[in-house]
Amino acid sequence: MQQFVVNREVIHISYAHYFSSSMVGIIMCDNNSMLTAYIDESHSPVDRKIGGDIYYIGALIVDEQQKEFIEHELAKLKESVIQKFNVPSNVEFHGHCMFQFKGDWKCMNGLYTQSTGIYRSAMRILAKSCAKVIIRGVAATELKQRYKEHAHTPHDVALQYCLERVNFIAELYRTDITIVADKVADPEAHEGRIKQYQNNGNTEGFYNSNLSHIVMPFHWEDSRQYFGLQMIDMALFIASRAAMIDKSLESSQLSRGDKAVLKTAHIIDDIICNSGVYFPMKHLIQNDIF
């Protein structure tokens, strides 16, 4: 067991979760190949009894071959969807819009089976790529309740925890990792604490990291132009939705929608690694997402 400091408090956690090769998985890169991490964020609804009020940061980690595979296959899926359905020619794969039939996906309203099939096809592409997905979350309200005026924002905490794991994978493969994220109004504010940790040589996470393999600054891009950003958006959305389903229920007790969510989420089971949610009031890390 090892001690880690979280907002000035000591927490105990086993190294096994972080340094198991099975948790890290296989990234097919050589030591001269830089990795790319596509980053997205999500905040589950506050009013949900299970899995609610969790602020997530997800990262899709790819080498060049995996990146090219995802881009090629998702482009093919996009073209197929454009031809078969009345979606815009510049349609963006976006988890929330696909599930709620909004934005580019309004025309799919009523085509439940087809919409679910498109989503699952995208997740199968992701699973087949053998890329890795890291999802770290924090219970947002609990964070403020426990640390009060000393609490960092849920975004900062979740981003830090996620990048610590991203940095570890880059360190394992002796390479650096470029961060690509969706455009925001204040990129410097989002990067500020990460730069601070790099300068200080230490984070406040469950295992301290200097984040030395994270290339700064981040690349802030339009998600409509990047299949990697669209893919992590879909993966994070379906995982966070699955986390809100009561797993104690029998299959016969689940709604049709919940069954569809779980079936879709489980497609990417094998590529999710080093993921979990921190519950500050319970002083607990739940080492799975759904």
C-alpha positions, 0 to 999 in steps of 0.5 A: 500500500502507498500513501497519497495526499489529496487536498492535504489529506492522506489516503491509502490505495494499492499500487496494483490498480495503477501499475498492472499491465492488464490495466494499462493495456497495449499501445502499439507504438515504438519509442520514437512515436508520440502518442495523442490523447483526445480529451473530453468532459462530461457532468452527469445530472445532479438529480440522478440517485445513482451516478449523478453529479459526477464530473468526468474527464475522458481521454482517448489515447492513440498511436499513429496507426490507431489514429489512422484506423479510427479516422478511416473507419469513422469516415466510412461510417459517416459516409454510410449514415449520410447516404442512408439517412437525411443527416447533414453532410458535415454531421458530427458524431456527438453522444448527447445529440445522437441519443436525444435526436438533437442538432445534426441528428434531429432527422433520426427521431423515431428511428431508435433501432437505426440510431442505436446501431450507428452508435454501436458501430462507432463503439465497435470501431473504437474497440477494434482499434485497440486504443485506450480510454481513461475516464476519471471522475469526481463527485462534484458536490462532495468535493466542495462539502469535504474541502470547502474553501480549499476545494479545487474545481471539479474540472481541475480535479478530474483533469488532473487525475486523468492526466496523471494516468495519461502521463503514466502510459506515456512514461511506460512507453518512453514517449511524450503525449500531445493533448487535443481538446475541444475549443473553449473560451479560456484555454489558458485557464484550463491549462494553468494548473497543469503548467503549475504542477509541471513547474512544481514537479508534483501534483496533488493526486492519489499518486504524485506525478510531474506530468513531464510527458504531457506536451504543453500547450494543449491543442484546442480544436473544433471537434467537428473536424476531429474524429478523435474528439468525436470518438471520446465524446461518444465513449464518455457519454455512453459510459457516464450514462451506463454509470447511472443505471442500477446494476442490482436490477434484473435484466427484466426490470430494466427499461429498453433504453437502459438495456441499450445503453449497457449493451453499447457501453460494454462494447468498449469494456476491454479498452477502458483502463486506469479509470475510476471515480473519487467520492470525497465524503466517503474517502473512496475511489470506485475503480470502475465506471459502469 
